[in-house]
Every structure is written in C-alpha cells, then in structure tokens.
C-alpha cells in the first residue's frame, strides 16, 4: 500500500470495505469516495456471473471509475459446505491482487457491519492470506434512510428498538412485542404478504410502514405497509413497525385492548 491509500484507509488496511448505503449515490460518504479514487481495483459482489452488482451501480453513480470494477460471485445458497467453497473461490482473485501489491476496495450494499457479504469475504481472506489487515467505512444504513423517507423516528427517549431479518414463520415476531417499542424488519423478499398478514392479525397496521428500494431512482416507494403490500414487491424492502396498537393518536399497550 502506498502513502496515498495509507493516509485515508482505516489504520492503513490492506483492503477496505466501502459501505455504499441503501441506494442513493449522494449518501456515499466523502471518505468512501476518496478510497474509490485511490484504489486500483474495486471488487463487487454478484449472485451469478454476468449479473449486475447493485453495490457497484451505486458506486459508479457516485463517481467510481468503471475500469476498476471486478465482479466476484457470492451465490444465493443455503448449504454450508457449498457456501464456504464459494466464498473461498470469491476471495481467490482478491488474494492475488493483494499479493501483487494492488490497492483494493470491496463494495457492499448498505453497511459493512450489517448483513453484508463483506463478512464472508473477510473470513475467506483470513484463511487464504493470514496476516491481511482489514478496514471498513460505514454508511447511512437502510433503516436510517427509511426513517428519513417516512419522516418518523426509529427510537426516542428510552424506547427500545429491535432490528432483525423476517423470521420463519413471521409469527415468531410475537416474541418481540413485549420487549421493544419498534421493529425494523429486513430481508422480507417474497414474504411480504406473510408479514402483512401478521401485522393485520396483530392490529398493528396503524404503526407499520414499508420502504421499497430506498434511494433507487424509479423504484423507491414508501408508505403504510398494509397498503403497499397489495402491490409492492418485498425485494429490497424494509418495514418499520410499532409494537403497540395505534389509533386516533392513542397508543394502546399490546394485550390491553
């Protein structure tokens, strides 16, 4: 790593993960942009060879030189052995680039610390290239972007907040109702009708909102979850749900109505 990259990379790391946020290029940080400029290669995850990377498209719109872009495959699999082999294969070209002294960054949708492919790449590189040093640059998370679009807080005062992927089945969300005042639900995908049915059955529709494709031009939508669930796709969606029943300005404790 030369002096230019070392001066801006976290702790002079060999490779830095850049969180590019939920979709809006303007939310990519100045630090991430500077590291894109300094990098020689920018690796980006794709689900299959030949597919476009959403993280890369955001970075390109934020100023990344497309000639630096190198897609690497992170398949959508559940089998642990298959996944581990895929992660090691994805890490191989990164290891080669680092061994040759190239300045490298990895692009991730959202934040590097939350449900990110960066975690898997980092673990694979730790196996393939012991001694590699890592850094990451945080971003505006999808939950923050969604709350801003909706004009509502994630938490205030002493309120408690839970952020989690949609469990299987959705009824397992019941366990959180007495524990927190608000849920932020990620990884909804094609199970949006199931989530909507749970919200409706628990009487939580008055405090449940959905944001679809936050920051992505032509795709972004936001509003009451039960209304959008009739027509929206759950892919790249996030729900913010109050855990108490709401109506006409009154908050009713769960189980008291």
N, C-alpha and C positions, 0 to 999 in steps of 0.2 A: 504494500500500500504506500502510495507516495504522500508527500506532505499535504497536497490539496485535499485528498479524501480524508486523511487522518485528522485534519483540522476541523472537519464538520461531522465526521462519523462518530456515533456514540462510543466513547472510550477507544477510538482507533480500531474498531472491529474489522475483521477480515471481510465479513458480509453483513449487510444491514437490511432488515425487512422494513419496507415502507408501507404503512397503512395508508390507503388512498381514499378511505371513507366509504360512505354508502352509495355514492353515485355522482354528486355534483363536483365537477373539476375544481370549482372555486374553493372548495373546502379542503383541498390538498394543501398541506402546510408548506410554508416557505422552506423549512428545513428539508422536507421530503423532496421538494423541487430542486434544491441545491444539490442534494445527493444524486438525484436523477441526472443532473447536468454533469456531475463529476464522474459518474460511473461509466465504465466501458461496456458492460453488459447488464441488462435488466431482465431477470428471469420472471416469468409469469405463469401461473397455473392454468391448465385447461383440463377438461374432463376427458377429451379424446383428441387424438392427432387431427389437425386440420380445423379444429374449432377455434372460435374467437375467445379471448380472455376478457371478461368484464373488467377485471382489475387493470389490465393493460389498456383497454379503451379509455378508462378514466384518466390513467396516467398520460396517455397520448394527448388527450384533450387538455391536460394541464401543462403540456409542453415537452413531454418525453420525446427524444429523437427515436423514431421507429426503427432505425437501423441497429439500435442497441437491443432490441427486443428478442428474447429467446423463450418460446413457449416450452413448458415441461408438463408432462401428463400426470395428473393426480386422479385416477379413475374413481368413479362412484361405485364402490364395492363395500360389502359388509364383512366378507370373510377376512379374518385377521391375518392369516398367512399370505393371502393374495395381496392385501394392502401393504404389508411390510415389504414384500418383494417389489411392489410398485413404487413405494417411497424410496427404497434404495436405488432403483433404476432412475427415478427422477433426480436424485441427488448426484448421480454419477457425472453428468456434464457440468454441474456446479463445482464439484470437486476438481475436475480437470481445469476449469477456468481459474479457480483459486490457486491450484498448483502452478499454473503458468504466470501467476502474478497479476491477473486481470482484476480491475476494480469492479466489484459486483454488488448489485442490489436485488432484492426479491420483492415483488409487488403482491400485496394481498388486499382483497376487498375487505372493507371495514377496518378493524383494528387488529394489530398483530397478536394481542393477548386474548382475543375472544373468538372462539370457534374458527380459528384460522389454519389454513394449510401450512403456514409458516412453522407451526409446532412440529408437524410431521417431517418437514424438510430439515429442520434443525436437529431433530433426533437422528435422522438418517446420516447427516453430515458428521455428527458426533461419533458415529460408528465407522464411517468410511474415512474420516480425516480427523483423528484425535488431535486436540490442540487448537482447532479452529476457534476463533473468537467471534462472537455474535453481538449484534446490536439491533435495536428496533426503534422506529419513530412512530409514536402514536398518532391518532387522528380523531376527527369527530366521529363518534360511534353512531350506528344506525338508530339506537334508542334516543340519542340526543337530537338527531336530525328529525326523527319522527315527532318528538315532543314539540320541537320548534314549528314544524308544519301545522300541527294541531293547535298550537297556542295553549298548551297545558303543561303543568309541571310533572316531572317524574316523581318528585317527593318534596315535601315541605315540612318544616318544623321537625318533629320527631317521628314522622311517618316512616314505615318500613317498606322496602322495595325488593321484589324478587325478579331476577332476570333468568330465564330458563328456556330451553327448547320445548316445543309442544310435546308433552309426554304421550306415551301409548298405553292405554287409551286416554283420551282427553279428560275423562272423569277423574284421573289422578291429580288434576289441578285442585280438586276439592281440599286436599291436604294443606294447601297454602292459604285458603280463605281465612282461617282464624289467626294466621301468623303475620300477614302483611296487609298493608293498605292498597297496594297496587302491584299488578303483574305486568311484566314486559315479556311477551311470548315470541320467541324466534322460531325458525325452521318449521313454518306452517305448511308450505308447499301445497300439495293437492288435498290436504286435510282441512282446508278452510271450512267446508260445510260441517265437519265434525266439531270444530272449535265453535262455530256459530251456534250449533245445536246445544252445546254445553252452556254457552253464555245465555242463550234464551231460556234454557231449563232452570238456570240458577237465578233468573231475574236480574241479570247484570247488564242488560243491554243499554241502559241509560248512561253507563260509565265505561263503555267499551268502544274503542276506536281502532281503525285499521289504517296503516300506511303501506301502500304498494309502491315498490321501486323508487324509494326516496331519492330525489335529485336527478333521476334519469329522464332526460327530455322526451316528451311524448308518451311516457309510460307512468309517470308519477300520478298517484291518486291518494286521497286521504279523506276520511270521514267516518261516520258511525259504522261499526263493524257489521251489524246486522243488515244494514242497507247495502254495503259494498259486497258482502258475502253472496248476494244474489247474482252478481255479475262479474266480480273481480276474480283474478287468479291468485292463489296463495303464494306463488313463486316470488321470491324477493320481498315478501310481506312481513310485517311486524305488527303485533297487536299490543295496545296499552289498555289494561282492564282494571278498573277499580273493583276491589273485592267486597265492597258493600253496595247494597241496592240503593239506587238513586232515583229520586222522582220529585219534581216541583221544588227543587232546592233543598230537599231534606235527605240526609244520609241516614239510612237505617242499618243498624248492626245486623249482620247475617244471622238468621235464626230467630230474630225478634219480631218478624212480621208475620 
